[in-house]
Amino acid sequence: MSYDFNADDVFEMAEQIERNGAVFYRKAAADIKDPDAKKFLTDLAVMEDSHEKTFSAMRKKLTEAEKKSTVFDPGGEAASYLKALADTRIFFEKEIDTTSLKAILKAAILAEKDSIVFYLGMKDLVPESLGQSRLDGIIKEEMSHINLLSRRLIATK
């Protein structure tokens, strides 16, 4: 059975991924001792919160066609499936040294790259009529995360 996602589905996953990212950065900030690194990680968590709101606002601008369900789902199981998918794709529980800023940044960059690959794959599953082009906004946001994290990693001793 083939399942076409719509843009609304992907934005829902994007919001969950941002929530997961915020949790990741807050946990890392709690574990690290360096005050500057702690502030940077806390700021990243706040940024993830902001991106969740951005994606939510972008989601609200979707047309009815871009929100149109592609499957019969009276029990709401699709939402649970999408949450599980988002929870296990990016910022999934990984073994990293959260006392090392370099290790945290490397893990975060990898997670952001994984998210871009995930969204590019999702684009193939969202027909244009269901908002495929809307996913470019998510991808652009994730690319900006990599830029920020990479600059900090280069600056970290």
C-alpha positions as CSV (number, residue, x, y, z in Angstrom):
1,M,0.0,0.0,0.0
2,S,1.3,3.4,-1.0
3,Y,0.9,6.3,1.3
4,D,1.2,9.9,0.1
5,F,2.0,12.4,2.8
6,N,0.7,15.9,2.6
7,A,2.6,19.1,3.7
8,D,0.6,19.2,6.9
9,D,1.9,15.8,7.9
10,V,5.5,16.9,7.3
11,F,5.1,20.1,9.2
12,E,3.6,18.1,12.1
13,M,6.7,15.9,12.1
14,A,8.9,19.0,11.8
15,E,7.3,20.5,14.9
16,Q,8.0,17.3,16.8
17,I,11.6,17.2,15.6
18,E,12.1,20.7,16.8
19,R,10.6,19.8,20.2
20,N,13.0,16.8,20.4
21,G,15.9,19.1,19.5
22,A,15.0,21.5,22.3
23,V,15.0,18.6,24.8
24,F,18.4,17.4,23.4
25,Y,20.0,20.9,23.8
26,R,18.5,21.4,27.3
27,K,19.8,18.1,28.5
28,A,23.2,18.8,27.0
29,A,23.3,22.2,28.7
30,A,22.4,20.7,32.0
31,D,25.3,18.2,31.7
32,I,28.1,20.6,30.6
33,K,30.1,22.6,33.0
34,D,31.5,25.4,30.9
35,P,29.2,28.5,31.4
36,D,29.7,29.8,27.9
37,A,28.9,26.4,26.4
38,K,25.9,26.1,28.7
39,K,24.6,29.4,27.5
40,F,25.2,28.5,23.8
41,L,23.3,25.2,24.2
42,T,20.4,26.9,26.1
43,D,20.2,29.5,23.3
44,L,20.0,26.6,20.8
45,A,17.1,25.1,22.8
46,V,15.3,28.4,22.6
47,M,16.1,28.6,18.9
48,E,14.5,25.1,18.5
49,D,11.4,26.4,20.4
50,S,11.3,29.4,18.0
51,H,11.7,27.1,14.9
52,E,8.8,25.0,16.2
53,K,6.7,28.1,16.3
54,T,7.9,29.1,12.8
55,F,6.9,25.7,11.4
56,S,3.6,25.9,13.2
57,A,3.0,29.4,11.6
58,M,4.0,28.0,8.2
59,R,1.7,25.1,8.8
60,K,-1.3,27.4,9.5
61,K,-0.8,29.0,6.1
62,L,-1.2,25.8,4.2
63,T,-4.2,25.5,2.0
64,E,-7.0,23.1,2.6
65,A,-5.7,21.0,-0.3
66,E,-2.3,20.8,1.3
67,K,-3.9,19.6,4.5
68,K,-6.1,17.1,2.8
69,S,-5.8,13.6,4.4
70,T,-4.6,11.0,2.0
71,V,-6.0,8.0,4.0
72,F,-9.1,7.1,5.9
73,D,-8.1,7.4,9.6
74,P,-11.1,7.6,11.9
75,G,-9.1,6.5,14.9
76,G,-6.4,9.1,14.5
77,E,-3.6,6.5,14.2
78,A,-1.8,8.5,11.5
79,A,-0.9,11.2,14.1
80,S,0.6,8.6,16.4
81,Y,2.5,7.1,13.5
82,L,3.9,10.5,12.5
83,K,5.0,11.3,16.0
84,A,6.7,8.0,16.3
85,L,8.4,8.6,13.0
86,A,9.6,12.0,14.0
87,D,10.7,10.7,17.4
88,T,13.0,8.0,16.0
89,R,14.5,9.9,13.0
90,I,16.3,12.9,14.4
91,F,17.7,13.7,17.9
92,F,17.0,10.1,18.8
93,E,18.6,8.8,21.9
94,K,22.3,8.5,20.9
95,E,25.3,7.7,23.0
96,I,27.2,11.0,23.1
97,D,29.5,12.6,25.6
98,T,27.3,15.5,26.8
99,T,30.1,16.9,28.9
100,S,32.1,17.8,25.7
101,L,30.9,20.7,23.6
102,K,32.7,19.4,20.6
103,A,31.0,16.0,20.9
104,I,27.6,17.7,21.4
105,L,28.2,20.0,18.3
106,K,29.2,17.0,16.2
107,A,26.1,15.1,17.2
108,A,23.9,18.1,16.6
109,I,25.4,18.7,13.1
110,L,24.8,15.0,12.3
111,A,21.2,15.3,13.5
112,E,20.7,18.4,11.4
113,K,22.1,16.6,8.3
114,D,19.9,13.6,9.1
115,S,16.9,16.0,9.3
116,I,17.7,17.5,5.8
117,V,18.0,14.0,4.3
118,F,14.7,13.0,6.0
119,Y,12.9,16.1,4.6
120,L,14.3,15.6,1.2
121,G,13.0,12.0,1.3
122,M,9.7,13.2,2.5
123,K,9.5,15.6,-0.5
124,D,9.4,12.6,-2.7
125,L,6.3,11.3,-0.7
126,V,4.4,14.6,-0.9
127,P,2.8,15.2,-4.2
128,E,3.0,18.8,-5.5
129,S,-0.8,19.1,-5.1
130,L,-0.4,18.3,-1.4
131,G,2.2,21.0,-0.8
132,Q,5.5,19.5,-1.8
133,S,7.2,22.9,-2.4
134,R,6.3,24.0,1.1
135,L,8.9,21.6,2.5
136,D,11.7,23.8,1.1
137,G,11.1,26.3,3.9
138,I,11.8,23.5,6.5
139,I,14.9,22.4,4.6
140,K,16.2,26.0,4.5
141,E,15.8,26.4,8.3
142,E,17.6,23.2,8.9
143,M,20.5,24.3,6.7
144,S,20.8,27.4,8.7
145,H,21.2,25.3,11.9
146,I,24.2,23.4,10.3
147,N,25.8,26.7,9.4
148,L,25.5,28.0,13.0
149,L,26.7,24.8,14.6
150,S,29.6,24.4,12.2
151,R,30.8,27.9,12.9
152,R,30.7,27.2,16.6
153,L,32.5,23.8,16.2
154,I,35.3,25.5,14.2
155,A,35.6,28.1,17.0
156,T,35.7,25.5,19.8
157,K,39.1,24.4,21.0
